[in-house]
Amino acid sequence: MFCRLRITGEIPGELRKSSMILAANHIGTFDPFVLIAACARKGLAPRFLATAGLFRAPVFGSIMRGCGHIQVDRGKHTVTEALHNAIDALDEGSCILIYPEGRVTLDPGLWPENGKTGVARLALTSKAPVLAISQWGAHEVMAYDTPGAIARSLLTALWRRPIARVHFAGLVDLSGPDMTPRKATDRITEHYLDALPPLRADEPVLPRHIDPIRPLSSARTYRRPKPPDQ
């Protein structure tokens, strides 16, 4: 109803009957719905790790819990429970979807921000494979914040119907004896970052659609680590 979905890339057949971690860049408040739709077309029903505020929302919170999504208590001592609950879900054979950045990117170009190490710690602890997902376009569907702006943007999206692109970018190699959570996090980020430019080929630096409500900052923009001096 709100956008035209374009999906590229494939999911390795051997992963379809096993647990896995999906790691995606986070460009807007509507993109979880786009990812759910894209995963459904690929035969997946991922369980999201999501901020606790969504679980406290009337009606929607009950839906989140009923669908098996996993609550993350940011800034509280109980935040580590999310990791244990995610490991239990993977042990049950579930597919977990996580945004390594931990929030919608505030980069002016909507490029990925530095990832937090939670997804890497989950992958290294559980040994579950990590499949990277790159996406672009969902940020045009719904405004960043405020109920009035969200309602207006969704209403206009009904006839604008922007294109939302989702690319399943393949498995991330986290092998190696010296692999640390930080190195693994950067490798995951770079995997979906490398697959992002083709999805936004006509917007190589800045997005065409500017949301005046979204605060912008490059403070947490991901910068590739410099190679060691030879």
N, C-alpha and C positions, 0 to 999 in steps of 0.2 A: 504493500500500500504506500509506503513512504519512500522507497528507493528502488533502484534497479540493481539487482545483485549479480555480480560477475565473479566467478570462482575459477581459479587456476591451481595447478599443482595437484599432487596425488598423495595419498596416505599409503605407506607400504602395507601390502596385504598381510604380512606376518604380525602387524600391530593390531589388527582389527579385533582380535580375540584375546588381547592382553591389555593390561593396564598401561597407561602412558600419560605423560605430562604435555599439555599444549601451552606454549609460551608465545604471547602476542604483544605487539606494540599497542599502546592505548591512546587513541586520538580524540575521543569524544564520549559523551554520556550515552549516545545511542549505539555505540559499536558493540556492546555485549549482545544486543538483539541481532545485529548483523552476523556476529560470530555464531550465535545459536542457530540461525537459519543456515549459514554455510556448513556448519558441522552436521546439521540434520540432513542436508543433501548428500553428505559423505557417509551417512549412516552412523554418526556419532551423537551421543547425548552427554556433553561434558558437564561436570560439576565445577562451578566457579568458586574460587576463594574470593570473598567479597567483604567489604568493610561492614562492621557491626551495625552501622546506622541503617543500612538497608533492611536488616533483620528486625529492627525496631519499628519500622514503618507499618502503619495499619494495613491489613489485608496483604500488601505486598510482602511483608515479612513472613507471614504464614506460608505464602506461596514459595518463598525462598527456602524455608525450612522443609516444606513438603517435597520439594524437588531435590533435596539432598545437597544443596549448596553449603559451603563451609564458611563459617563466620570467622572473621579476623578482628580481634580487639586491638586496634592500633593504639599505641601509647600506654597500654595497660600491662600488668604483670602476667595476665592470662593470654597474651598474644602468642606465646609458644604453644598453646593448646591447638592452634590452627595447624601447626606442623604435624603434631601427633595425629590429629583427626584426618589430615590429608594422607599420611602414611597408612592409616587404617583403611581409608577409602581405596588407595592403590592396592593394598593387600587383598581387597575384595574384588579387584579387577576393574575398578572404575577408571574413567578418563577424567583427568583434572585439568582445568584451564586456569592459568595464572597470568597476570600482568606483572612482569618483573619490575617495571617502573614504580608500581605501587600507587599510581595516580594517573589521571589524564595529563598528558604532556602539556607543559606551559611554554615549550620552546616556540619562538616566533614563527618558525617554519614548520612546526608540528613534527619535528624530527624526534626520535626517541631520547628520553632522558636516561641518566645513569640508573641501572637496575639495582634493586636491593638484592641481597644474597639469599633470600628465602627460597626462591625457586631452585637455585643451585644446591642449597643444603638439602632440600627435599629430594632432588634428583640423585645426589651423591649418597644420601642415606638409604634411599629406597632402591637404588639401581634401576629405576624405571626410565625408559627411553624418553627423550625430550624432542618434540616436534615443534619447530618454529613456524609461526604464522605472521605474515605481513599483511597489513590492511590499509586502505586509503579510501576516503570519500564519505564515510559515515559521519564525519564531523559536520557535514553540510546539512544533515537531517534535523538535528535538535540542538538548541542553544545550550551553552555551557551551564547556565544557572538561571535562577529566578523563575517562578511559575508562569508569569505572564509571557516572558520571552520564550520559554519552552513551548507553551501552548501555541503561540503565534508561529514559531518555526515549524512545528509539526503540522499545523494547518496548511501552511504554504508548501510544505514538502509533498502534500497530497497531489499537487499539480506540477511542482518542480521536479519531483522524483529524481534526485541526484543519483549518480552511479556510485555504488559501494563495491569496491574491489577487495577480494580476499584471496590471498595466495598461500597455499600450504607449501612452505619453503623447505621441507625435508628435515631429516634427523640432524641433531647437533651432536658432534663427537665430543664427549666429555671424558674420554679415556686419557690415560697418562699418569705415571706415578707422582708427578708434581702438581696434579690438578687440585687447586684450592677453591673454596667457594667464590672468592673474588674473580679468579681467572675463569671459572665456569660461568659466572654471571656475565662477564664481558663477552665470552664466546657466544652465549645465547643471544645477547643484545646485537652483536655484530652479524649473527646469522639472519635475524629478521631485518636488520638495517640494510644489509647487502641486497636483499630482495625487494626493498621498498622503492628505489628509483624507477624501475620499469612501471610500477603501478601509478606513479605520478609523473610520467614523462613530460607532460605539458606544464608541470608545476615544479621545476627542478630545484628551486630554492625556497620560495614562499608559496603558501596556498593561495589559490584564486579566491576562495571564500574566506572572508574575515569575520569572525564573531566578535563584536565590540564588547561583549560581556566577559569574554575569557581573559583573565589576567595573563600577561606574558612575561617570561623571564628566561634567560639563557643560563642561569646560575647552575642548573642541574643537567644541562644538555650533555649528552654522551660525547666524549672525545676519545678517539682511539688511542690506546696507550702507545707511546713512542717506542720503537724497537730499541733494544740495547745497543750501545756503541760497539762496532765491530773492532 
